[in-house]
Amino acid sequence: MEAEMADVMVTLPEDLIESVLHVIKSVQPKHHVVSPEFQIVLIEELERSLCQARSMSFCKGVFVQTDRLLQFFTYSHLPAHLQDVSKPFCDLAGLVCDSLPSNPERTVALRKLLESKDCAVRAILYKEPA
């Protein structure tokens, strides 16, 4: 499950980022300094993990997937320029699942959002005919 958890991203609240950085700094050896660049890498990895976790609910110690379609909004496997296009769709898909009841209309909303994301990625890849 850990491999799956690194596939997607979500924006973290600033207070959570500060808490994570505090923990990182408190557990590191005193002679090592966590550079700002390394902090950014750690935060990005945490964002990826938490976005995947967003697609699951924690219930009595067991993770239960809230919507199967969320797996198609992952994007860490894409090159950086395509990740930039895909991330907002992932975030919105998570918001849809967080705010709407699970029913056929939510599924249609996610399918149409997925289709839009695919089109946006293809728009970046599009080459004009010669």
N, C-alpha and C positions, 0 to 999 in steps of 0.2 A: 504494500500500500504506500510505502514511502516514496517509491519512484513515481507513482501517480500524483502524489501531493506536490510535486515540483513543477507541474505542467501549466499552471495558470497564475494570474496575478490579480491583486486587489490593492487599492490604496489604503494604507494603514492610518489610523488616527495618530496625530502627533504625540499625544501622551503615551500611547503604546510604544511608539518608536523610542521615545525617551526612556521608558522603562526597560526596553530590551537593551538599549545601549548601556544603561546603568548596570544591568546584570552582566553583560559582556565585560565591562570594565572591572567589575568587582571580582570576577572569577579568573581573569587573566593574570599571569605572573606579573609581579610589580615591575620587572625590568623590560617588559614588552609594552609598546604603545600601539593602540588600535588607531590606525590612520583614518582620516575622514573617507578616503577612497575605499578602504576595507569595510568601514561602517556602512557605506552605501551598498556594497556587494552583499553584506549580511542582511541588510534591510530588504533588498530586492529578493533574496532567497526566502526570507520570511514572508514577504508579500505573496510569492508564488505558492508557498505552502498553505497560507491562510485562505487564499482564493479557492483552492481545491477543497479545503475543509468547509468552506461556505456551502459547497454543494452537498454537504452531509450534515445530518443532525446528530448530536451526541445524546444518546438516550440509554440510561442505565448501563454505561460503560461500553456500549456497542454503537459503532457508527452505522447509520442507515442512510443510504443515498436518497436525497430528496427529489432529484429529477435526473433521469438517465441522459437527457439531452445535454446537460452541462458538460459532459466529457468532450463534446465537439467544439466547445469554446476555448479549449486549451490552445496555447500558442508558444510556449517556451521552446518548442522544437523548430520554430520558424526563425529565419534571419531577423536581425534587429529591426530593419526597416519595415518588415511585415508585422513584427510584434507591436510596433507603434500603432498600426492600423487595427490590429485585432484586439488589443487590450480594452478599449472602450466597450466593445461588444461583450467581452467576458464580464466586465463590471456590470453592464446593464442586464445581462442574463442572470447574474447573481441577485440583482435588485428585483427582477421579475419574480424569481423563486422566493425571495425573502418576503415580498409584499403581496403576492397574489395566492389565492388558494389553489391547490393542485386539482386541476380539472381539465377537460378537453380543450377549453379555450386558452388556458395558460400554455398548454402544449403547442397549440397553433401559434401563439405569440412567440414562443421560443423557436419554433421551426422557421417562421418568417424572419426573425432576428438572425438566425443562423444563415439563412439564405442571403440576407443583407451583408453579413460579415464576409461570406464567401465572395460576393460580388465586389466588395470594397477591396479585398485582397487581390482579386483578379484585376481590378482597375489599376493597381500599382504595377502589376506584372504585364499589363497590356502593351503590346508593340503595334504600332501603326503598320499596315501592310506596305510593303516596298513598292 
